[in-house]
Amino acid sequence: MYTPIKCYQPYHGPYDPCPPRTIACYQTPPNLYLGFQPQNLAQYPLQEALYKGTLWPCLYDPYPTPLPKGGKE
């Protein structure tokens, strides 16, 4: 299933001086999953496209990266 937020558990060695991070998350942009641009994609009106920074709704993403529930960074 497509999800823009990816999480992983970083390695913590036995001699690392810092406390371990339980989970690290990052977000990927939607253009990674589009491939070639299909024809006749829906488009935003001009003013909305300028505000959002893209002409196509499928490429818009505000990029929030929330912490996972119960996770600590």
FIFILO-708915 format. One record per residue (C-alpha): residue number from 1; y, x, z; residue in one letter. Coordinates in nm, 4 decimals, always signed. Layout:
# residues N
<atom><i>NUM</i><py>Y</py><px>X</px><pz>Z</pz><aa>a</aa></atom>
...
END
This chain:
# residues 73
<atom><i>1</i><py>+0.0000</py><px>+0.0000</px><pz>+0.0000</pz><aa>m</aa></atom>
<atom><i>2</i><py>+0.3496</py><px>+0.1252</px><pz>-0.0862</pz><aa>y</aa></atom>
<atom><i>3</i><py>+0.5675</py><px>+0.2128</px><pz>+0.2084</pz><aa>t</aa></atom>
<atom><i>4</i><py>+0.8749</py><px>+0.4349</px><pz>+0.1920</pz><aa>p</aa></atom>
<atom><i>5</i><py>+0.8290</py><px>+0.5628</px><pz>+0.5474</pz><aa>i</aa></atom>
<atom><i>6</i><py>+0.5634</py><px>+0.8297</px><pz>+0.5950</pz><aa>k</aa></atom>
<atom><i>7</i><py>+0.4535</py><px>+0.9584</px><pz>+0.9359</pz><aa>c</aa></atom>
<atom><i>8</i><py>+0.2382</py><px>+1.2488</px><pz>+1.0436</pz><aa>y</aa></atom>
<atom><i>9</i><py>+0.1428</py><px>+1.4355</px><pz>+1.3590</pz><aa>q</aa></atom>
<atom><i>10</i><py>+0.2815</py><px>+1.7911</px><pz>+1.3544</pz><aa>p</aa></atom>
<atom><i>11</i><py>+0.0597</py><px>+2.0780</px><pz>+1.4617</pz><aa>y</aa></atom>
<atom><i>12</i><py>+0.1281</py><px>+2.2135</px><pz>+1.8086</pz><aa>h</aa></atom>
<atom><i>13</i><py>-0.0227</py><px>+2.5532</px><pz>+1.8780</pz><aa>g</aa></atom>
<atom><i>14</i><py>-0.1492</py><px>+2.6582</px><pz>+2.2218</pz><aa>p</aa></atom>
<atom><i>15</i><py>+0.1331</py><px>+2.9139</px><pz>+2.2605</pz><aa>y</aa></atom>
<atom><i>16</i><py>+0.4249</py><px>+2.7034</px><pz>+2.1327</pz><aa>d</aa></atom>
<atom><i>17</i><py>+0.7059</py><px>+2.7163</px><pz>+2.3915</pz><aa>p</aa></atom>
<atom><i>18</i><py>+0.8532</py><px>+2.3764</px><pz>+2.2976</pz><aa>c</aa></atom>
<atom><i>19</i><py>+0.7041</py><px>+2.0431</px><pz>+2.4013</pz><aa>p</aa></atom>
<atom><i>20</i><py>+0.4931</py><px>+1.8838</px><pz>+2.1250</pz><aa>p</aa></atom>
<atom><i>21</i><py>+0.6328</py><px>+1.6126</px><pz>+1.9005</pz><aa>r</aa></atom>
<atom><i>22</i><py>+0.3910</py><px>+1.3234</px><pz>+1.8947</pz><aa>t</aa></atom>
<atom><i>23</i><py>+0.4925</py><px>+1.1818</px><pz>+1.5561</pz><aa>i</aa></atom>
<atom><i>24</i><py>+0.7348</py><px>+1.2919</px><pz>+1.2836</pz><aa>a</aa></atom>
<atom><i>25</i><py>+0.8538</py><px>+1.0465</px><pz>+1.0185</pz><aa>c</aa></atom>
<atom><i>26</i><py>+1.0448</py><px>+1.0775</px><pz>+0.6949</pz><aa>y</aa></atom>
<atom><i>27</i><py>+1.1436</py><px>+0.8422</px><pz>+0.4167</pz><aa>q</aa></atom>
<atom><i>28</i><py>+1.0771</py><px>+0.8801</px><pz>+0.0452</pz><aa>t</aa></atom>
<atom><i>29</i><py>+1.3105</py><px>+0.7454</px><pz>-0.2256</pz><aa>p</aa></atom>
<atom><i>30</i><py>+1.1930</py><px>+0.4482</px><pz>-0.4357</pz><aa>p</aa></atom>
<atom><i>31</i><py>+1.2227</py><px>+0.6377</px><pz>-0.7663</pz><aa>n</aa></atom>
<atom><i>32</i><py>+0.9089</py><px>+0.8354</px><pz>-0.6736</pz><aa>l</aa></atom>
<atom><i>33</i><py>+0.6988</py><px>+0.5230</px><pz>-0.7229</pz><aa>y</aa></atom>
<atom><i>34</i><py>+0.8621</py><px>+0.3863</px><pz>-1.0386</pz><aa>l</aa></atom>
<atom><i>35</i><py>+0.7322</py><px>+0.6275</px><pz>-1.3032</pz><aa>g</aa></atom>
<atom><i>36</i><py>+0.8868</py><px>+0.5456</px><pz>-1.6399</pz><aa>f</aa></atom>
<atom><i>37</i><py>+1.1686</py><px>+0.2943</px><pz>-1.6378</pz><aa>q</aa></atom>
<atom><i>38</i><py>+1.0393</py><px>-0.0350</px><pz>-1.7771</pz><aa>p</aa></atom>
<atom><i>39</i><py>+1.2457</py><px>-0.2333</px><pz>-2.0256</pz><aa>q</aa></atom>
<atom><i>40</i><py>+1.4614</py><px>-0.5284</px><pz>-1.9209</pz><aa>n</aa></atom>
<atom><i>41</i><py>+1.4884</py><px>-0.4421</px><pz>-1.5519</pz><aa>l</aa></atom>
<atom><i>42</i><py>+1.7076</py><px>-0.6731</px><pz>-1.3470</pz><aa>a</aa></atom>
<atom><i>43</i><py>+2.0591</py><px>-0.5366</px><pz>-1.2933</pz><aa>q</aa></atom>
<atom><i>44</i><py>+2.3240</py><px>-0.5805</px><pz>-1.0270</pz><aa>y</aa></atom>
<atom><i>45</i><py>+2.6676</py><px>-0.7075</px><pz>-1.1280</pz><aa>p</aa></atom>
<atom><i>46</i><py>+2.9091</py><px>-0.4174</px><pz>-1.1823</pz><aa>l</aa></atom>
<atom><i>47</i><py>+3.0973</py><px>-0.4407</px><pz>-0.8500</pz><aa>q</aa></atom>
<atom><i>48</i><py>+2.7756</py><px>-0.4671</px><pz>-0.6473</pz><aa>e</aa></atom>
<atom><i>49</i><py>+2.6205</py><px>-0.1777</px><pz>-0.8421</pz><aa>a</aa></atom>
<atom><i>50</i><py>+2.9193</py><px>+0.0428</px><pz>-0.7640</pz><aa>l</aa></atom>
<atom><i>51</i><py>+2.8964</py><px>-0.0511</px><pz>-0.3965</pz><aa>y</aa></atom>
<atom><i>52</i><py>+2.5209</py><px>+0.0151</px><pz>-0.3723</pz><aa>k</aa></atom>
<atom><i>53</i><py>+2.5197</py><px>+0.3254</px><pz>-0.5930</pz><aa>g</aa></atom>
<atom><i>54</i><py>+2.2604</py><px>+0.2030</px><pz>-0.8420</pz><aa>t</aa></atom>
<atom><i>55</i><py>+2.2489</py><px>-0.0459</px><pz>-1.1259</pz><aa>l</aa></atom>
<atom><i>56</i><py>+1.8888</py><px>-0.1557</px><pz>-1.0627</pz><aa>w</aa></atom>
<atom><i>57</i><py>+1.7753</py><px>-0.3439</px><pz>-0.7495</pz><aa>p</aa></atom>
<atom><i>58</i><py>+1.4312</py><px>-0.1796</px><pz>-0.7538</pz><aa>c</aa></atom>
<atom><i>59</i><py>+1.5986</py><px>+0.1597</px><pz>-0.6972</pz><aa>l</aa></atom>
<atom><i>60</i><py>+1.8234</py><px>+0.0492</px><pz>-0.4106</pz><aa>y</aa></atom>
<atom><i>61</i><py>+1.7272</py><px>+0.1645</px><pz>-0.0632</pz><aa>d</aa></atom>
<atom><i>62</i><py>+1.9678</py><px>+0.2135</px><pz>+0.2274</pz><aa>p</aa></atom>
<atom><i>63</i><py>+1.7339</py><px>+0.4853</px><pz>+0.3676</pz><aa>y</aa></atom>
<atom><i>64</i><py>+1.7119</py><px>+0.3866</px><pz>+0.7338</pz><aa>p</aa></atom>
<atom><i>65</i><py>+1.4543</py><px>+0.5926</px><pz>+0.9211</pz><aa>t</aa></atom>
<atom><i>66</i><py>+1.3602</py><px>+0.4089</px><pz>+1.2401</pz><aa>p</aa></atom>
<atom><i>67</i><py>+1.1478</py><px>+0.5714</px><pz>+1.5058</pz><aa>l</aa></atom>
<atom><i>68</i><py>+0.7973</py><px>+0.4295</px><pz>+1.5277</pz><aa>p</aa></atom>
<atom><i>69</i><py>+0.7360</py><px>+0.1942</px><pz>+1.8180</pz><aa>k</aa></atom>
<atom><i>70</i><py>+0.6183</py><px>+0.3921</px><pz>+2.1163</pz><aa>g</aa></atom>
<atom><i>71</i><py>+0.6872</py><px>+0.7174</px><pz>+1.9307</pz><aa>g</aa></atom>
<atom><i>72</i><py>+0.9130</py><px>+0.9875</px><pz>+2.0617</pz><aa>k</aa></atom>
<atom><i>73</i><py>+1.0959</py><px>+1.2506</px><pz>+1.8616</pz><aa>e</aa></atom>
END
